[in-house]
Amino acid sequence: MRWINLALLVTSFCALILVYAQKYHAEDLSVQVAVLEDEIAVKTQELSTLKADWAYLNQPGRLQPIVERHAAVLELAPIKTEQYQKIEDIPMRPAGPDSDGLESLLLSLEAGVDPNELSELPNITPPERRP
């Protein structure tokens, strides 16, 4: 009976120590969370200020005199309707990849030829493939 009481007493002290350790760890984490929330609030305020500055700097009334002053140097001109295309004018994607060109490129790389140095890829015959 004495051994059981002693074991329970030691277990209770260990549990007490673990509970206090967990409590202090939780308090430390709450302090870290508070610090991070303060940093987030500061960064949010800075972001808000930067957005306001960006909105001010992009006002058309502010940009128009700058554009007029530098129009000759930048060769700026108003947008014309001829600059826009219709959706129908965009070419369709090819039905599939260019397998011959890709194979030629891979064969030239295997042969040690740098494609950046050539205007055309060399004609390399592929080795016999095993089934």
N, C-alpha and C positions, 0 to 999 in steps of 0.2 A: 504494500500500500504506500509505503514511504517513497518508493521509486516512482510510482505513478504520479504522486503529488509533485515530486521534484521535476519530473519530465514535463508536466503541465505548467509548472512555474517557469521553467526555462523557455518553453514554447511561447508562453504569454509574453515574456520579455522580448523574445525575438520578434514576435508579431507587433509589439508596441514600437520597437525600433523601426521596423519596416513601415508601419503606418506613418510615423513621424517623418521618415525619409521621403515617403511618397507625398506627404503634405507639403514639405519644403520644395520638392521637385515641381509640384503643381503650381506653387506660388511663383517659382522662378519662371516657369513657362508663361504664366499670366503676365508677368512683368515684360517678358520678351514680346508677347502678343501686343501689349499696350504700346511698346516702343515701335513695333512695326506698323501699327495702326496710325501712330503719329506721323511716321515717315510717309505713309500712303496719303494722309491728309495734306502734308506739305507738297508732295509731288503732284497731287490733284490740283492744288492751288496754282502751282507753277505751270502745269499744263493748261489750265484755264487762262492764265495770263498770256501764255504763248499763243493760244488760239485767238485771243483778242488782238494781240499784236499782228498776227497773220491776217486777220480779217481787215485790220486797218491798212496794212501794207498793200493789200490786194484790192482796195477800193478803186473802182473805175475812174472816179474824179481825181484821185491822186496819181494813177498810172497814165492817164491821157496826156498830161503835159510832158511827162518823161518820154513817152512814145513819140510825140510830135518833135521833141528836141533831138531825138536820136534816129528819126525815121530814115534820113538820108544815109547815115552810116550803116544801119542795120538792114537797109533795103526792104523796109516793111511796106506792105500794101494791103488794102482792104481785101477781105475774102470775097471771091467771086463764085457765083453759082456753078460755073464750069469746073471748079475744083472738086466738086462732089461727084461721086459715082453712084450708080444704081447697084442694088444687090445682084441683079442679073449679070452685071459686067464682071463680077468676080469669078475667076476661073474655078472650075470644080476640082476637087482633089483627084489625083490619079486613082484608078481602080485598085491598084496594088503596088507594092514596092518594086523598084527597079532591081530585080534579082541579078541580072547580068552585070550591071554596074557594081553592085555590092560584092559579087563574087570576084570581079576583076580587082576591086580595091583590096579585098582580103588576100587575094593571091599575091598582089604586089607587095603588101605588107609582110607576108610570109617570106617573100624573096628578098627582103631587106631594102626595098625601094621606098624612099620617102615621098609620098604623094604631094607634099607641099612644094617640093623642088621641081616638079614636072608640070608642064602645061597639059599633057595628056598622060593617061595611065598606059604603061607598056602592055603589049599584048602577050600575056603569059598563059600558056596552056595549062589547064588544071591537071593534076596527077590523076591517075586511074583511081576510082573509088571502089572500095571493097563493099560487097553487099552485106 
